Amino acid sequence: MIADGLVEEAKQLYPHRELNALNTLGYKELFSYFDGSISFEQAIINIKTNTRHYAKRQLTWFRKDKSIKWFLPSQLPEIIDYINSQTLSG
């Protein structure tokens, strides 16, 4: 995210940091850095930690839904077959 320009994007949005829509991964950590309450290095650590926590919560939520069919990226033929079977039956 950093290599793709997150810092520059966050700088542009910083004047609007009070908006709830900007209280999200990456922005809130960088806003704390811009405020001077944490170092840039700590902001990066926090982004990584919070991203892992968010991903874990997503996986937990998705695993509860038994209607979700999981595939590995290497299972392309199976994915295509599954999509085709759902299209034909749905």
DSSP file (Angstrom, degrees, kcal/mol; ACC not computed):
  #  RESIDUE AA STRUCTURE BP1 BP2  ACC     N-H-->O    O-->H-N    N-H-->O    O-->H-N    TCO  KAPPA ALPHA  PHI   PSI    X-CA   Y-CA   Z-CA
    1    1 A M      >       0   0    0      0, 0.0     5,-1.9     0, 0.0     6,-0.1   0.000 360.0 360.0 360.0 -40.8    0.0    0.0    0.0
    2    2 A I  T > 5 +     0   0    0      1,-0.2     3,-1.8     3,-0.2     5,-0.4   0.937 360.0  49.6 -64.4 -46.8    2.9    2.3    0.8
    3    3 A A  T 3 5S+     0   0    0      1,-0.3    -1,-0.2     2,-0.1     0, 0.0   0.767 106.3  58.4 -64.0 -25.2    4.7    1.6   -2.4
    4    4 A D  T 3 5S-     0   0    0      1,-0.0    -1,-0.3    -3,-0.0    -2,-0.2   0.297 129.5 -89.3 -90.6  10.1    1.4    2.2   -4.3
    5    5 A G  T <>5S+     0   0    0     -3,-1.8     4,-2.2     3,-0.0    -3,-0.2   0.687  76.8 142.2  99.5  19.6    1.1    5.8   -3.0
    6    6 A L  H  ><S+     0   0    0     -5,-1.9     4,-2.9     1,-0.2     5,-0.2   0.883  73.6  54.2 -62.1 -38.5   -0.9    5.5    0.2
    7    7 A V  H  > S+     0   0    0     -5,-0.4     4,-2.2     2,-0.2    -1,-0.2   0.939 110.6  45.1 -63.0 -46.4    1.2    8.2    2.0
    8    8 A E  H  > S+     0   0    0      2,-0.2     4,-1.7    -6,-0.2    -1,-0.2   0.904 114.2  49.6 -63.8 -41.5    0.5   10.7   -0.7
    9    9 A E  H  X S+     0   0    0     -4,-2.2     4,-1.5     1,-0.2    -2,-0.2   0.921 110.7  49.5 -62.4 -44.5   -3.2    9.8   -0.9
   10   10 A A  H  X S+     0   0    0     -4,-2.9     4,-1.4     1,-0.2    -1,-0.2   0.867 106.5  56.5 -64.4 -36.3   -3.5   10.1    2.9
   11   11 A K  H  < S+     0   0    0     -4,-2.2     3,-0.2     1,-0.2    -1,-0.2   0.902 107.2  48.9 -61.2 -40.6   -1.8   13.6    2.8
   12   12 A Q  H  < S+     0   0    0     -4,-1.7    -1,-0.2     1,-0.2    -2,-0.2   0.836 116.3  42.7 -67.5 -32.1   -4.4   14.8    0.4
   13   13 A L  H >< S+     0   0    0     -4,-1.5     3,-2.4     1,-0.2    -1,-0.2   0.590  87.0  95.5 -89.7 -12.0   -7.2   13.5    2.6
   14   14 A Y  G >< S+     0   0    0     -4,-1.4     3,-2.0     1,-0.3    -1,-0.2   0.829  76.0  60.7 -52.0 -40.0   -5.7   14.6    5.9
   15   15 A P  G 3  S+     0   0    0      0, 0.0    -1,-0.3     0, 0.0     3,-0.2   0.730 109.5  44.9 -61.4 -17.6   -7.7   17.9    6.0
   16   16 A H  G X  S+     0   0    0     -3,-2.4     3,-2.4     1,-0.1     6,-0.2   0.090  74.5 125.9-109.3  20.6  -10.9   15.7    6.0
   17   17 A R  T <   +     0   0    0     -3,-2.0    -1,-0.1     1,-0.3    -3,-0.1   0.664  62.2  68.2 -58.3 -19.4   -9.6   13.2    8.7
   18   18 A E  T 3  S+     0   0    0     -3,-0.2    -1,-0.3    -4,-0.1     2,-0.2   0.636  75.1 106.5 -77.1 -12.4  -12.6   13.7   10.9
   19   19 A L  S X  S-     0   0    0     -3,-2.4     3,-1.7     1,-0.1     4,-0.2  -0.485  73.0-135.8 -69.9 134.1  -14.9   12.1    8.3
   20   20 A N  G >  S+     0   0    0      1,-0.3     3,-1.9    -2,-0.2    -1,-0.1   0.828 101.6  65.3 -59.0 -34.0  -16.0    8.6    9.4
   21   21 A A  G 3  S+     0   0    0      1,-0.3    -1,-0.3     3,-0.0    -4,-0.1   0.720  99.5  53.5 -63.6 -19.8  -15.3    7.2    5.9
   22   22 A L  G <  S+     0   0    0     -3,-1.7     2,-1.7    -6,-0.2    -1,-0.3   0.378  79.0  96.5 -96.8   4.0  -11.6    7.9    6.4
   23   23 A N    <   +     0   0    0     -3,-1.9     2,-0.3    -4,-0.2    -1,-0.1  -0.501  68.3 111.0 -88.0  66.3  -11.4    6.0    9.7
   24   24 A T  S  > S-     0   0    0     -2,-1.7     4,-2.2     1,-0.1     3,-0.4  -0.827  76.8 -55.1-137.9 170.8  -10.1    3.0    7.9
   25   25 A L  T  4 S+     0   0    0     -2,-0.3     2,-1.1     1,-0.2    -1,-0.1  -0.165 119.0   7.8 -50.9 132.7   -7.0    0.9    7.5
   26   26 A G  T  > S+     0   0    0      1,-0.1     4,-1.9    17,-0.1    -1,-0.2  -0.371 122.0  64.9  93.1 -55.5   -4.0    2.8    6.4
   27   27 A Y  H  > S+     0   0    0     -2,-1.1     4,-3.1    -3,-0.4     5,-0.2   0.957  99.8  48.7 -66.2 -50.6   -5.5    6.3    6.7
   28   28 A K  H  X S+     0   0    0     -4,-2.2     4,-1.6     1,-0.2    -1,-0.2   0.872 113.0  48.2 -62.8 -35.7   -6.0    6.3   10.5
   29   29 A E  H  > S+     0   0    0     -5,-0.3     4,-1.5     2,-0.2    -1,-0.2   0.913 114.5  45.5 -68.6 -42.3   -2.5    5.1   11.2
   30   30 A L  H  X S+     0   0    0     -4,-1.9     4,-2.9     1,-0.2    -2,-0.2   0.858 108.3  56.8 -70.5 -34.0   -1.0    7.7    8.8
   31   31 A F  H  X S+     0   0    0     -4,-3.1     4,-2.2     2,-0.2    -1,-0.2   0.898 105.5  51.9 -62.0 -38.6   -3.2   10.4   10.2
   32   32 A S  H  X>S+     0   0    0     -4,-1.6     5,-2.0    -5,-0.2     6,-0.9   0.886 110.3  49.0 -63.2 -38.0   -1.7    9.6   13.7
   33   33 A Y  H ><5S+     0   0    0     -4,-1.5     3,-1.1     2,-0.2    -2,-0.2   0.932 110.5  49.3 -65.1 -46.3    1.8    9.9   12.1
   34   34 A F  H 3<5S+     0   0    0     -4,-2.9    -2,-0.2     1,-0.3    -1,-0.2   0.855 108.0  55.0 -62.7 -33.7    0.9   13.3   10.5
   35   35 A D  H 3<5S-     0   0    0     -4,-2.2    -1,-0.3    -5,-0.2    -2,-0.2   0.662 114.7-120.4 -71.2 -15.9   -0.5   14.4   13.9
   36   36 A G  T <<5S+     0   0    0     -3,-1.1    -3,-0.2    -4,-0.6    -2,-0.1   0.558  82.0 117.6  87.6   9.0    2.9   13.6   15.4
   37   37 A S  S   <S+     0   0    0     -5,-2.0     2,-0.3     1,-0.1    -4,-0.2   0.700  80.2  20.7 -84.1 -18.1    1.6   11.1   17.9
   38   38 A I  S    S-     0   0    0     -6,-0.9    -2,-0.2    -8,-0.1    -1,-0.1  -0.961  84.1-106.1-141.8 161.1    3.5    8.1   16.4
   39   39 A S     >  -     0   0    0     -2,-0.3     4,-2.2     1,-0.1     5,-0.1  -0.360  33.5-110.6 -79.3 165.1    6.6    7.7   14.2
   40   40 A F  H  > S+     0   0    0      1,-0.2     4,-2.1     2,-0.2     5,-0.2   0.906 120.8  53.5 -61.3 -40.9    6.4    6.7   10.5
   41   41 A E  H  > S+     0   0    0      1,-0.2     4,-2.2     2,-0.2    -1,-0.2   0.904 108.9  48.2 -61.5 -41.5    7.9    3.3   11.4
   42   42 A Q  H  > S+     0   0    0      2,-0.2     4,-2.8     1,-0.2    -1,-0.2   0.875 108.0  55.5 -67.4 -36.0    5.2    2.8   14.1
   43   43 A A  H  X S+     0   0    0     -4,-2.2     4,-2.4     2,-0.2    -2,-0.2   0.913 108.7  47.7 -61.1 -42.1    2.5    3.8   11.6
   44   44 A I  H  X S+     0   0    0     -4,-2.1     4,-2.4     2,-0.2    -2,-0.2   0.925 111.9  49.4 -64.4 -45.2    3.8    1.1    9.2
   45   45 A I  H  X S+     0   0    0     -4,-2.2     4,-2.7     1,-0.2    -2,-0.2   0.927 112.4  48.6 -59.1 -44.8    3.9   -1.5   12.0
   46   46 A N  H  X S+     0   0    0     -4,-2.8     4,-3.0     2,-0.2     5,-0.3   0.886 109.4  52.2 -64.2 -39.7    0.3   -0.5   13.0
   47   47 A I  H  X S+     0   0    0     -4,-2.4     4,-2.2     2,-0.2    -1,-0.2   0.941 112.4  45.6 -61.2 -46.6   -0.9   -0.8    9.4
   48   48 A K  H  X S+     0   0    0     -4,-2.4     4,-2.1     2,-0.2    -2,-0.2   0.933 116.1  45.4 -62.5 -46.7    0.6   -4.3    9.0
   49   49 A T  H  X S+     0   0    0     -4,-2.7     4,-2.3     1,-0.2    -2,-0.2   0.939 115.2  46.0 -62.9 -48.2   -0.8   -5.4   12.4
   50   50 A N  H  X S+     0   0    0     -4,-3.0     4,-2.4     1,-0.2    -1,-0.2   0.838 110.6  54.2 -66.9 -32.9   -4.3   -3.9   11.8
   51   51 A T  H  X S+     0   0    0     -4,-2.2     4,-2.6    -5,-0.3    -1,-0.2   0.918 109.3  47.9 -65.9 -43.2   -4.4   -5.4    8.3
   52   52 A R  H  X S+     0   0    0     -4,-2.1     4,-2.2     2,-0.2    -2,-0.2   0.918 112.5  48.9 -63.0 -42.8   -3.7   -8.9    9.6
   53   53 A H  H  X S+     0   0    0     -4,-2.3     4,-2.2     2,-0.2    -2,-0.2   0.915 112.0  49.1 -62.8 -42.6   -6.4   -8.5   12.3
   54   54 A Y  H  X S+     0   0    0     -4,-2.4     4,-2.4     1,-0.2    -2,-0.2   0.922 110.8  49.6 -62.9 -45.0   -8.9   -7.3    9.7
   55   55 A A  H  X S+     0   0    0     -4,-2.6     4,-2.5     1,-0.2    -1,-0.2   0.891 109.8  51.7 -62.2 -39.2   -8.1  -10.2    7.4
   56   56 A K  H  X S+     0   0    0     -4,-2.2     4,-2.3     2,-0.2    -1,-0.2   0.911 109.5  49.3 -64.2 -42.5   -8.5  -12.6   10.3
   57   57 A R  H  X S+     0   0    0     -4,-2.2     4,-2.3     2,-0.2    -2,-0.2   0.895 110.5  51.5 -63.7 -39.1  -11.9  -11.2   11.2
   58   58 A Q  H  X S+     0   0    0     -4,-2.4     4,-2.9     2,-0.2     5,-0.2   0.945 110.4  47.8 -62.1 -47.5  -13.0  -11.4    7.5
   59   59 A L  H  X S+     0   0    0     -4,-2.5     4,-2.5     1,-0.2    -2,-0.2   0.903 110.9  51.4 -61.4 -41.1  -12.0  -15.0    7.3
   60   60 A T  H  X S+     0   0    0     -4,-2.3     4,-1.0     2,-0.2    -1,-0.2   0.926 112.4  46.4 -59.9 -45.1  -13.8  -15.8   10.6
   61   61 A W  H >X S+     0   0    0     -4,-2.3     3,-0.6     1,-0.2     4,-0.6   0.930 114.0  47.1 -64.6 -46.4  -16.9  -14.2    9.2
   62   62 A F  H >< S+     0   0    0     -4,-2.9     3,-1.1     1,-0.2     6,-0.3   0.864 105.8  59.0 -65.8 -36.0  -16.8  -15.9    5.8
   63   63 A R  H 3< S+     0   0    0     -4,-2.5    -1,-0.2     1,-0.3    -2,-0.2   0.769  98.0  61.1 -66.0 -24.0  -16.1  -19.3    7.4
   64   64 A K  H << S+     0   0    0     -4,-1.0     2,-1.0    -3,-0.6    -1,-0.3   0.747  87.5  81.9 -71.8 -23.0  -19.4  -19.1    9.3
   65   65 A D    X<  -     0   0    0     -3,-1.1     3,-1.6    -4,-0.6    -1,-0.1  -0.732  62.0-170.5 -88.8 102.5  -21.3  -18.9    6.0
   66   66 A K  T 3  S+     0   0    0     -2,-1.0    -1,-0.2     1,-0.3    -3,-0.0   0.603  78.5  70.2 -71.1 -10.9  -21.7  -22.5    4.8
   67   67 A S  T 3  S+     0   0    0      2,-0.1     2,-0.4    -3,-0.0    -1,-0.3   0.592  76.6  99.0 -82.2  -8.8  -23.0  -21.4    1.4
   68   68 A I    <   -     0   0    0     -3,-1.6     2,-0.6    -6,-0.3     0, 0.0  -0.656  65.1-149.6 -81.8 129.2  -19.6  -20.0    0.4
   69   69 A K        -     0   0    0     -2,-0.4     2,-0.3     2,-0.0    -2,-0.1  -0.889  13.7-149.5-100.3 120.8  -17.6  -22.4   -1.7
   70   70 A W        +     0   0    0     -2,-0.6     2,-0.3     0, 0.0    -2,-0.0  -0.717  18.6 175.4 -96.3 140.8  -13.8  -22.1   -1.2
   71   71 A F        -     0   0    0     -2,-0.3     5,-0.0     8,-0.0    -2,-0.0  -0.953  29.3-122.6-135.7 155.6  -11.2  -22.7   -3.9
   72   72 A L    >   -     0   0    0     -2,-0.3     3,-2.2     1,-0.1     7,-0.1  -0.716  33.0-115.7 -88.5 150.7   -7.5  -22.4   -4.2
   73   73 A P  T 3  S+     0   0    0      0, 0.0     3,-0.4     0, 0.0    -1,-0.1   0.807 115.7  61.9 -57.5 -28.0   -6.3  -20.2   -7.1
   74   74 A S  T 3  S+     0   0    0      1,-0.2     2,-0.3     2,-0.1     0, 0.0   0.555  85.1  79.2 -74.5  -6.9   -4.7  -23.2   -8.7
   75   75 A Q    <>  +     0   0    0     -3,-2.2     4,-2.5     1,-0.2    -1,-0.2  -0.187  51.9 141.3 -95.2  41.9   -8.1  -24.9   -9.0
   76   76 A L  H  >  +     0   0    0     -3,-0.4     4,-2.7    -2,-0.3     5,-0.2   0.885  68.9  50.5 -55.2 -46.3   -9.1  -22.9  -12.1
   77   77 A P  H  > S+     0   0    0      0, 0.0     4,-2.5     0, 0.0    -1,-0.2   0.920 112.8  47.5 -59.7 -40.8  -10.9  -25.8  -13.9
   78   78 A E  H  > S+     0   0    0     -3,-0.2     4,-2.5     2,-0.2    -2,-0.2   0.883 111.0  51.7 -65.7 -38.0  -12.9  -26.6  -10.7
   79   79 A I  H  X S+     0   0    0     -4,-2.5     4,-2.6     2,-0.2     5,-0.2   0.938 111.3  46.7 -62.9 -46.7  -13.8  -22.9  -10.3
   80   80 A I  H  X S+     0   0    0     -4,-2.7     4,-2.7     1,-0.2    -2,-0.2   0.920 112.5  49.9 -63.0 -44.2  -15.0  -22.7  -13.9
   81   81 A D  H  X S+     0   0    0     -4,-2.5     4,-2.4    -5,-0.2    -1,-0.2   0.912 111.4  49.4 -59.8 -43.0  -17.0  -25.9  -13.5
   82   82 A Y  H  X S+     0   0    0     -4,-2.5     4,-2.2     2,-0.2    -2,-0.2   0.931 111.4  48.2 -63.8 -45.6  -18.6  -24.6  -10.3
   83   83 A I  H  X S+     0   0    0     -4,-2.6     4,-2.3     1,-0.2    -2,-0.2   0.931 112.8  48.9 -60.2 -45.8  -19.5  -21.2  -11.9
   84   84 A N  H  X S+     0   0    0     -4,-2.7     4,-2.2     1,-0.2    -1,-0.2   0.888 110.3  50.6 -62.1 -38.8  -21.0  -23.0  -14.9
   85   85 A S  H  X S+     0   0    0     -4,-2.4     4,-1.7     1,-0.2    -1,-0.2   0.868 112.2  47.1 -68.9 -34.3  -23.0  -25.3  -12.7
   86   86 A Q  H  X S+     0   0    0     -4,-2.2     4,-1.8     2,-0.2    -2,-0.2   0.861 111.6  51.0 -73.2 -35.5  -24.4  -22.4  -10.7
   87   87 A T  H  < S+     0   0    0     -4,-2.3    -2,-0.2    -5,-0.2    -1,-0.2   0.896 113.4  44.9 -67.6 -40.8  -25.2  -20.5  -13.9
   88   88 A L  H  < S+     0   0    0     -4,-2.2    -2,-0.2     1,-0.2    -1,-0.2   0.847 120.7  38.7 -72.7 -34.3  -27.1  -23.5  -15.3
   89   89 A S  H  <        0   0    0     -4,-1.7    -2,-0.2    -5,-0.2    -1,-0.2   0.677 360.0 360.0 -91.2 -17.2  -29.0  -24.3  -12.1
   90   90 A G     <        0   0    0     -4,-1.8    -1,-0.2    -5,-0.1    -2,-0.2   0.437 360.0 360.0 -99.8 360.0  -29.7  -20.7  -11.0
